Amino acid sequence: MKRNCPEAMLFDLDGTLFQTETLLLPAYEAAFAQLNREGTYTRGTPPKERILSSLGMLLEHIWERVLPDADEQVRRRADELLLRHQMEGLKRGDGALYPGVEATLRALRAKGVKLFVASNGLEAYVKEVIRSKGLAELFTGLYSAGEYATKSKVDLVRLLLERHGIRSAWMVGDRSSDVEAGKGNGLTVVGCRYAEFGEASELDGADAIITEFGQLLNLVE
């Protein structure tokens, strides 16, 4: 079902634009190997499913799930090392966008749609992914919970809309936090069902579902 082209589109990053696991999993293994060498955490690498199923959450909640048996100091060190290894990976060219992302974003920009990222991730990570993948020129703004210290994506999206005076927008993402952020701000929500990180029910309430990124153009009138 086609819908009127909005003034702006707001995109989640991990699992929506970026195939997070292509960067995250090697960095995750490297981070825990380093934690073990340091003696900071010596109980092995937690199952990768824990980190993948946590994507889209705020960082504090991610580490509560990944390291339920560790104290706050260990979690902070794990977070620091994971970010370091991810940033090093991006500089090497690691990590991939989902098929069709760049072409679709360029087509939307050609239609006059303003593009934004709204992510629960860290500022440095969000900005480096977009920069390293050659997408920076396409976005009007990159908003992250890490930069604005928001407690939920609902708050982050509200801040973005207010700052830019956006009146009509779509929220595009793969997790329940994206649906909540969109609906909590009166936006049309497009759910992305191709990352397979979360449960299918996470996208309940979305106005439309896409199974590959390029289908987004099919929804625009």
Buried (B, 14 or more C-beta within 10 A) or exposed (E): EEEEBBBBBBBBBBBBBBBBBEBBEBBBEBBBEBBBEEEBBEEEBBEBEBBBBBBBBBBEEBBBEBBEEBEEEBBBBBBEBBBBBBBEBBEEEBBBBBEBBBEBBBBBBEEEBBBBBBBBBBBBBBBBBBEBBEBEEBBBBBBBBBBEEBEBBBBBBBBBBEEBEBEEBBBBBBBBBBBBBBBBBEBBBBBBBBBEBBEEEBBEEBBBBBEEBBBBBEBBE
